[in-house]
């Protein structure tokens, strides 16, 4: 039986502030990147084929959106970036499923164009385990 398809607009990036999830206002898109470092283990008896084994895992979250002044989550992110502190971020699906983990802010540009809305981009690099809550 096929599951329910979901619209991207219904998936929200949230940051934990004092133990409570706070939606990042103005977001227009987000991407959860997951990867595995592959360790090359080719030997002379591999019959001329490269062999690999899975190494450590990693994750990151990229987000973009439109600047919303006085947004508590955005203000919290700016403080975390200034102080270089890890925060907890999560992507929340409508079903209640969540992808969450501790992250550091890797990149956080804001654009101020003359002929368009003010926008931001956000790159969060996971530090530790990505937790998947069904």
C-alpha positions in Angstrom: 0.0 0.0 0.0 1.4 3.4 -1.0 2.0 6.0 1.6 0.7 9.6 1.6 2.6 12.0 -0.5 3.4 15.3 1.1 4.0 18.8 -0.2 7.3 20.5 0.5 5.5 23.5 1.8 4.3 21.4 4.8 7.8 20.5 5.9 9.2 23.1 8.4 12.7 23.9 9.7 12.6 24.4 13.4 15.2 25.4 16.0 15.0 24.4 19.6 14.9 27.4 21.9 14.8 26.6 25.7 13.6 23.1 24.8 10.7 24.3 22.6 10.6 24.0 18.8 10.4 27.4 17.1 9.6 27.6 13.3 12.1 29.6 11.3 10.0 32.3 9.7 10.1 33.2 6.0 11.6 29.9 4.9 10.9 29.0 1.3 12.8 25.8 1.0 15.0 23.3 2.9 17.2 20.4 2.0 18.4 17.5 4.3 21.7 16.2 3.0 22.9 12.8 4.3 26.1 11.1 3.4 28.6 8.4 4.2 32.3 8.5 3.9 33.4 5.5 1.9 36.7 3.8 2.8 38.5 2.2 -0.2 39.6 -1.3 0.7 40.7 -2.7 -2.7 43.2 -5.5 -2.6 45.0 -7.7 -5.1 42.4 -10.4 -4.8 39.5 -8.1 -5.7 39.7 -9.3 -9.4 40.4 -5.8 -10.7 37.4 -4.2 -9.1 37.4 -1.4 -6.5 36.0 -2.3 -3.2 34.7 0.0 -0.4 33.2 -0.2 3.0 31.0 2.4 4.7 32.7 4.7 7.1 31.4 7.6 9.2 28.0 9.2 8.4 27.3 13.0 8.2 24.4 15.3 7.7 23.7 18.9 6.9 20.6 21.1 6.4 20.4 23.9 3.8 17.6 26.4 3.9 16.6 29.6 2.2 13.9 32.1 2.8 12.8 35.7 3.1 13.9 37.8 6.0 11.3 38.3 8.7 12.2 41.0 11.1 11.9 40.2 14.8 11.6 36.4 14.1 12.7 34.7 17.3 14.3 31.7 15.5 16.3 33.9 13.1 17.5 36.1 16.1 18.5 32.9 17.9 20.4 31.6 14.8 22.3 35.0 14.5 23.3 34.7 18.2 24.5 31.1 17.7 26.5 32.1 14.6 28.1 35.0 16.5 29.1 32.8 19.4 30.0 29.7 17.4 27.7 27.6 19.5 25.9 24.4 18.4 22.1 24.4 18.4 19.5 21.7 17.8 17.6 22.0 14.5 14.9 19.7 13.1 12.9 19.2 10.0 9.3 18.5 10.9 6.9 16.6 8.6 3.1 16.9 8.9 2.9 13.3 10.1 5.0 14.2 13.1 8.1 12.5 11.8 11.2 14.6 12.6 14.8 14.6 11.5 16.8 16.4 14.2 20.3 16.9 15.5 23.0 19.2 16.8 24.3 21.6 14.2 26.8 24.4 13.7 26.1 27.3 11.4 28.5 26.9 8.4 27.2 29.7 6.2 24.6 32.4 6.8 24.5 35.0 4.0 21.7 37.7 3.7 21.0 39.4 0.4 19.7 42.9 0.1 18.8 43.4 -3.6 17.4 46.7 -4.9 14.6 45.1 -6.9 13.6 42.1 -4.8 12.8 41.0 -1.2 15.5 40.6 1.4 16.5 36.9 1.6 18.8 34.6 3.6 20.5 31.3 3.1 21.5 29.0 5.8 23.9 26.0 5.9 23.8 23.9 9.0 26.5 21.2 9.5 25.6 18.3 11.7 27.9 17.5 14.6 26.9 14.1 16.0 24.0 11.9 15.4 21.0 12.6 13.1 17.9 11.4 15.0 14.9 10.2 13.0 11.7 10.2 15.1 8.8 8.4 13.4 
